[in-house]
Amino acid sequence: MGSLGGTELLIILAIVILLFGVGRVSRIGGELGSAVANFRKGLQEGAKGKSEEAEQAETT
């Protein structure tokens, strides 16, 4: 099995648009983008919190 090329991705996108409609697909894309942004923000905050805990442990 090979990877998906550009043509295959365009065909899949066309089928998804036909099934769900343009409005719903754009809303899903926006929600997916905000979910990824929140996930990255959470990862950064988690790493920041762990580094602050490590600093506090070193000072005590």
PDB file as gemmi writes it, atoms N, CA and C in Angstrom:
CRYST1    1.000    1.000    1.000  90.00  90.00  90.00 P 1                      
ATOM      1  N   MET A   1       0.832  -1.181   0.000  1.00  0.00           N  
ATOM      2  CA  MET A   1       0.000   0.000   0.000  1.00  0.00           C  
ATOM      3  C   MET A   1       0.874   1.241   0.000  1.00  0.00           C  
ATOM      4  N   GLY A   2       0.549   2.156  -0.881  1.00  0.00           N  
ATOM      5  CA  GLY A   2       1.293   3.404  -0.966  1.00  0.00           C  
ATOM      6  C   GLY A   2       0.589   4.515  -0.218  1.00  0.00           C  
ATOM      7  N   SER A   3       1.226   5.637  -0.208  1.00  0.00           N  
ATOM      8  CA  SER A   3       0.613   6.791   0.452  1.00  0.00           C  
ATOM      9  C   SER A   3      -0.363   7.475  -0.502  1.00  0.00           C  
ATOM     10  N   LEU A   4      -1.188   8.345   0.051  1.00  0.00           N  
ATOM     11  CA  LEU A   4      -2.161   9.063  -0.759  1.00  0.00           C  
ATOM     12  C   LEU A   4      -1.490  10.236  -1.465  1.00  0.00           C  
ATOM     13  N   GLY A   5      -1.790  10.386  -2.737  1.00  0.00           N  
ATOM     14  CA  GLY A   5      -1.251  11.500  -3.510  1.00  0.00           C  
ATOM     15  C   GLY A   5      -2.227  12.652  -3.542  1.00  0.00           C  
ATOM     16  N   GLY A   6      -1.874  13.675  -4.280  1.00  0.00           N  
ATOM     17  CA  GLY A   6      -2.705  14.867  -4.377  1.00  0.00           C  
ATOM     18  C   GLY A   6      -4.052  14.606  -5.025  1.00  0.00           C  
ATOM     19  N   THR A   7      -4.059  13.798  -6.074  1.00  0.00           N  
ATOM     20  CA  THR A   7      -5.309  13.501  -6.769  1.00  0.00           C  
ATOM     21  C   THR A   7      -6.276  12.740  -5.870  1.00  0.00           C  
ATOM     22  N   GLU A   8      -5.761  11.772  -5.151  1.00  0.00           N  
ATOM     23  CA  GLU A   8      -6.618  10.990  -4.251  1.00  0.00           C  
ATOM     24  C   GLU A   8      -7.208  11.862  -3.153  1.00  0.00           C  
ATOM     25  N   LEU A   9      -6.395  12.768  -2.618  1.00  0.00           N  
ATOM     26  CA  LEU A   9      -6.894  13.660  -1.567  1.00  0.00           C  
ATOM     27  C   LEU A   9      -7.986  14.588  -2.089  1.00  0.00           C  
ATOM     28  N   LEU A  10      -7.838  15.064  -3.326  1.00  0.00           N  
ATOM     29  CA  LEU A  10      -8.865  15.920  -3.918  1.00  0.00           C  
ATOM     30  C   LEU A  10     -10.174  15.157  -4.124  1.00  0.00           C  
ATOM     31  N   ILE A  11     -10.076  13.915  -4.540  1.00  0.00           N  
ATOM     32  CA  ILE A  11     -11.280  13.091  -4.722  1.00  0.00           C  
ATOM     33  C   ILE A  11     -11.973  12.870  -3.385  1.00  0.00           C  
ATOM     34  N   ILE A  12     -11.206  12.566  -2.351  1.00  0.00           N  
ATOM     35  CA  ILE A  12     -11.785  12.361  -1.019  1.00  0.00           C  
ATOM     36  C   ILE A  12     -12.441  13.648  -0.526  1.00  0.00           C  
ATOM     37  N   LEU A  13     -11.795  14.782  -0.731  1.00  0.00           N  
ATOM     38  CA  LEU A  13     -12.362  16.068  -0.318  1.00  0.00           C  
ATOM     39  C   LEU A  13     -13.668  16.345  -1.048  1.00  0.00           C  
ATOM     40  N   ALA A  14     -13.717  16.054  -2.342  1.00  0.00           N  
ATOM     41  CA  ALA A  14     -14.944  16.265  -3.117  1.00  0.00           C  
ATOM     42  C   ALA A  14     -16.076  15.390  -2.594  1.00  0.00           C  
ATOM     43  N   ILE A  15     -15.787  14.153  -2.256  1.00  0.00           N  
ATOM     44  CA  ILE A  15     -16.815  13.251  -1.726  1.00  0.00           C  
ATOM     45  C   ILE A  15     -17.318  13.751  -0.375  1.00  0.00           C  
ATOM     46  N   VAL A  16     -16.411  14.212   0.483  1.00  0.00           N  
ATOM     47  CA  VAL A  16     -16.803  14.723   1.797  1.00  0.00           C  
ATOM     48  C   VAL A  16     -17.692  15.947   1.644  1.00  0.00           C  
ATOM     49  N   ILE A  17     -17.352  16.837   0.704  1.00  0.00           N  
ATOM     50  CA  ILE A  17     -18.173  18.036   0.481  1.00  0.00           C  
ATOM     51  C   ILE A  17     -19.549  17.651  -0.031  1.00  0.00           C  
ATOM     52  N   LEU A  18     -19.606  16.656  -0.913  1.00  0.00           N  
ATOM     53  CA  LEU A  18     -20.902  16.207  -1.412  1.00  0.00           C  
ATOM     54  C   LEU A  18     -21.761  15.595  -0.309  1.00  0.00           C  
ATOM     55  N   LEU A  19     -21.133  14.866   0.595  1.00  0.00           N  
ATOM     56  CA  LEU A  19     -21.885  14.205   1.665  1.00  0.00           C  
ATOM     57  C   LEU A  19     -22.362  15.187   2.736  1.00  0.00           C  
ATOM     58  N   PHE A  20     -21.500  16.100   3.150  1.00  0.00           N  
ATOM     59  CA  PHE A  20     -21.812  16.949   4.293  1.00  0.00           C  
ATOM     60  C   PHE A  20     -22.199  18.378   3.925  1.00  0.00           C  
ATOM     61  N   GLY A  21     -21.821  18.846   2.761  1.00  0.00           N  
ATOM     62  CA  GLY A  21     -22.104  20.227   2.380  1.00  0.00           C  
ATOM     63  C   GLY A  21     -20.962  21.146   2.765  1.00  0.00           C  
ATOM     64  N   VAL A  22     -20.873  22.263   2.069  1.00  0.00           N  
ATOM     65  CA  VAL A  22     -19.760  23.191   2.256  1.00  0.00           C  
ATOM     66  C   VAL A  22     -19.797  23.839   3.641  1.00  0.00           C  
ATOM     67  N   GLY A  23     -20.969  24.236   4.093  1.00  0.00           N  
ATOM     68  CA  GLY A  23     -21.077  24.909   5.390  1.00  0.00           C  
ATOM     69  C   GLY A  23     -20.636  24.036   6.543  1.00  0.00           C  
ATOM     70  N   ARG A  24     -21.056  22.796   6.521  1.00  0.00           N  
ATOM     71  CA  ARG A  24     -20.708  21.886   7.607  1.00  0.00           C  
ATOM     72  C   ARG A  24     -19.220  21.544   7.581  1.00  0.00           C  
ATOM     73  N   VAL A  25     -18.670  21.361   6.369  1.00  0.00           N  
ATOM     74  CA  VAL A  25     -17.247  21.037   6.253  1.00  0.00           C  
ATOM     75  C   VAL A  25     -16.398  22.198   6.764  1.00  0.00           C  
ATOM     76  N   SER A  26     -16.775  23.434   6.438  1.00  0.00           N  
ATOM     77  CA  SER A  26     -15.998  24.577   6.912  1.00  0.00           C  
ATOM     78  C   SER A  26     -16.107  24.717   8.431  1.00  0.00           C  
ATOM     79  N   ARG A  27     -17.272  24.428   8.985  1.00  0.00           N  
ATOM     80  CA  ARG A  27     -17.442  24.493  10.443  1.00  0.00           C  
ATOM     81  C   ARG A  27     -16.601  23.422  11.129  1.00  0.00           C  
ATOM     82  N   ILE A  28     -16.587  22.224  10.555  1.00  0.00           N  
ATOM     83  CA  ILE A  28     -15.780  21.139  11.118  1.00  0.00           C  
ATOM     84  C   ILE A  28     -14.299  21.500  11.056  1.00  0.00           C  
ATOM     85  N   GLY A  29     -13.879  22.098   9.934  1.00  0.00           N  
ATOM     86  CA  GLY A  29     -12.484  22.520   9.805  1.00  0.00           C  
ATOM     87  C   GLY A  29     -12.105  23.564  10.835  1.00  0.00           C  
ATOM     88  N   GLY A  30     -12.989  24.520  11.063  1.00  0.00           N  
ATOM     89  CA  GLY A  30     -12.721  25.548  12.075  1.00  0.00           C  
ATOM     90  C   GLY A  30     -12.640  24.971  13.475  1.00  0.00           C  
ATOM     91  N   GLU A  31     -13.538  24.047  13.782  1.00  0.00           N  
ATOM     92  CA  GLU A  31     -13.527  23.420  15.100  1.00  0.00           C  
ATOM     93  C   GLU A  31     -12.282  22.558  15.283  1.00  0.00           C  
ATOM     94  N   LEU A  32     -11.873  21.886  14.225  1.00  0.00           N  
ATOM     95  CA  LEU A  32     -10.665  21.072  14.302  1.00  0.00           C  
ATOM     96  C   LEU A  32      -9.445  21.958  14.520  1.00  0.00           C  
ATOM     97  N   GLY A  33      -9.392  23.095  13.830  1.00  0.00           N  
ATOM     98  CA  GLY A  33      -8.281  24.027  14.011  1.00  0.00           C  
ATOM     99  C   GLY A  33      -8.208  24.580  15.423  1.00  0.00           C  
ATOM    100  N   SER A  34      -9.355  24.934  15.995  1.00  0.00           N  
ATOM    101  CA  SER A  34      -9.349  25.454  17.364  1.00  0.00           C  
ATOM    102  C   SER A  34      -8.998  24.358  18.364  1.00  0.00           C  
ATOM    103  N   ALA A  35      -9.387  23.126  18.072  1.00  0.00           N  
ATOM    104  CA  ALA A  35      -9.030  22.016  18.962  1.00  0.00           C  
ATOM    105  C   ALA A  35      -7.526  21.786  18.963  1.00  0.00           C  
ATOM    106  N   VAL A  36      -6.912  21.847  17.798  1.00  0.00           N  
ATOM    107  CA  VAL A  36      -5.461  21.675  17.712  1.00  0.00           C  
ATOM    108  C   VAL A  36      -4.753  22.817  18.430  1.00  0.00           C  
ATOM    109  N   ALA A  37      -5.248  24.038  18.269  1.00  0.00           N  
ATOM    110  CA  ALA A  37      -4.645  25.192  18.945  1.00  0.00           C  
ATOM    111  C   ALA A  37      -4.741  25.050  20.459  1.00  0.00           C  
ATOM    112  N   ASN A  38      -5.900  24.608  20.955  1.00  0.00           N  
ATOM    113  CA  ASN A  38      -6.057  24.411  22.400  1.00  0.00           C  
ATOM    114  C   ASN A  38      -5.176  23.283  22.910  1.00  0.00           C  
ATOM    115  N   PHE A  39      -5.010  22.238  22.102  1.00  0.00           N  
ATOM    116  CA  PHE A  39      -4.143  21.127  22.488  1.00  0.00           C  
ATOM    117  C   PHE A  39      -2.699  21.601  22.623  1.00  0.00           C  
ATOM    118  N   ARG A  40      -2.234  22.380  21.647  1.00  0.00           N  
ATOM    119  CA  ARG A  40      -0.867  22.904  21.711  1.00  0.00           C  
ATOM    120  C   ARG A  40      -0.687  23.828  22.906  1.00  0.00           C  
ATOM    121  N   LYS A  41      -1.699  24.649  23.175  1.00  0.00           N  
ATOM    122  CA  LYS A  41      -1.637  25.563  24.322  1.00  0.00           C  
ATOM    123  C   LYS A  41      -1.537  24.758  25.620  1.00  0.00           C  
ATOM    124  N   GLY A  42      -2.310  23.687  25.713  1.00  0.00           N  
ATOM    125  CA  GLY A  42      -2.262  22.843  26.896  1.00  0.00           C  
ATOM    126  C   GLY A  42      -0.912  22.180  27.074  1.00  0.00           C  
ATOM    127  N   LEU A  43      -0.309  21.747  25.964  1.00  0.00           N  
ATOM    128  CA  LEU A  43       1.022  21.144  26.052  1.00  0.00           C  
ATOM    129  C   LEU A  43       2.052  22.152  26.545  1.00  0.00           C  
ATOM    130  N   GLN A  44       1.970  23.382  26.038  1.00  0.00           N  
ATOM    131  CA  GLN A  44       2.915  24.409  26.462  1.00  0.00           C  
ATOM    132  C   GLN A  44       2.727  24.756  27.927  1.00  0.00           C  
ATOM    133  N   GLU A  45       1.470  24.842  28.377  1.00  0.00           N  
ATOM    134  CA  GLU A  45       1.208  25.154  29.781  1.00  0.00           C  
ATOM    135  C   GLU A  45       1.664  24.010  30.679  1.00  0.00           C  
ATOM    136  N   GLY A  46       1.475  22.778  30.222  1.00  0.00           N  
ATOM    137  CA  GLY A  46       1.921  21.627  31.008  1.00  0.00           C  
ATOM    138  C   GLY A  46       3.427  21.595  31.156  1.00  0.00           C  
ATOM    139  N   ALA A  47       4.135  21.869  30.072  1.00  0.00           N  
ATOM    140  CA  ALA A  47       5.593  21.887  30.121  1.00  0.00           C  
ATOM    141  C   ALA A  47       6.079  23.038  30.996  1.00  0.00           C  
ATOM    142  N   LYS A  48       5.388  24.162  30.918  1.00  0.00           N  
ATOM    143  CA  LYS A  48       5.756  25.326  31.728  1.00  0.00           C  
ATOM    144  C   LYS A  48       5.558  25.020  33.214  1.00  0.00           C  
ATOM    145  N   GLY A  49       4.446  24.349  33.526  1.00  0.00           N  
ATOM    146  CA  GLY A  49       4.161  24.001  34.918  1.00  0.00           C  
ATOM    147  C   GLY A  49       5.181  23.018  35.471  1.00  0.00           C  
ATOM    148  N   LYS A  50       5.610  22.060  34.654  1.00  0.00           N  
ATOM    149  CA  LYS A  50       6.607  21.088  35.113  1.00  0.00           C  
ATOM    150  C   LYS A  50       7.950  21.747  35.343  1.00  0.00           C  
ATOM    151  N   SER A  51       8.326  22.697  34.478  1.00  0.00           N  
ATOM    152  CA  SER A  51       9.612  23.375  34.666  1.00  0.00           C  
ATOM    153  C   SER A  51       9.575  24.237  35.925  1.00  0.00           C  
ATOM    154  N   GLU A  52       8.425  24.858  36.218  1.00  0.00           N  
ATOM    155  CA  GLU A  52       8.302  25.658  37.444  1.00  0.00           C  
ATOM    156  C   GLU A  52       8.362  24.767  38.672  1.00  0.00           C  
ATOM    157  N   GLU A  53       7.762  23.569  38.606  1.00  0.00           N  
ATOM    158  CA  GLU A  53       7.837  22.636  39.726  1.00  0.00           C  
ATOM    159  C   GLU A  53       9.270  22.170  39.954  1.00  0.00           C  
ATOM    160  N   ALA A  54       9.998  21.944  38.883  1.00  0.00           N  
ATOM    161  CA  ALA A  54      11.388  21.510  39.010  1.00  0.00           C  
ATOM    162  C   ALA A  54      12.235  22.617  39.636  1.00  0.00           C  
ATOM    163  N   GLU A  55      11.987  23.868  39.263  1.00  0.00           N  
ATOM    164  CA  GLU A  55      12.722  24.981  39.842  1.00  0.00           C  
ATOM    165  C   GLU A  55      12.439  25.106  41.327  1.00  0.00           C  
ATOM    166  N   GLN A  56      11.179  24.928  41.719  1.00  0.00           N  
ATOM    167  CA  GLN A  56      10.809  25.020  43.125  1.00  0.00           C  
ATOM    168  C   GLN A  56      11.437  23.880  43.923  1.00  0.00           C  
ATOM    169  N   ALA A  57      11.513  22.701  43.341  1.00  0.00           N  
ATOM    170  CA  ALA A  57      12.114  21.554  44.039  1.00  0.00           C  
ATOM    171  C   ALA A  57      13.601  21.774  44.236  1.00  0.00           C  
ATOM    172  N   GLU A  58      14.255  22.439  43.280  1.00  0.00           N  
ATOM    173  CA  GLU A  58      15.692  22.690  43.407  1.00  0.00           C  
ATOM    174  C   GLU A  58      15.986  23.709  44.494  1.00  0.00           C  
ATOM    175  N   THR A  59      15.097  24.674  44.680  1.00  0.00           N  
ATOM    176  CA  THR A  59      15.342  25.729  45.664  1.00  0.00           C  
ATOM    177  C   THR A  59      15.013  25.283  47.079  1.00  0.00           C  
ATOM    178  N   THR A  60      14.202  24.257  47.235  1.00  0.00           N  
ATOM    179  CA  THR A  60      13.838  23.826  48.596  1.00  0.00           C  
ATOM    180  C   THR A  60      14.640  22.653  49.043  1.00  0.00           C  
TER     181      THR A  60                                                      
END                                                                             
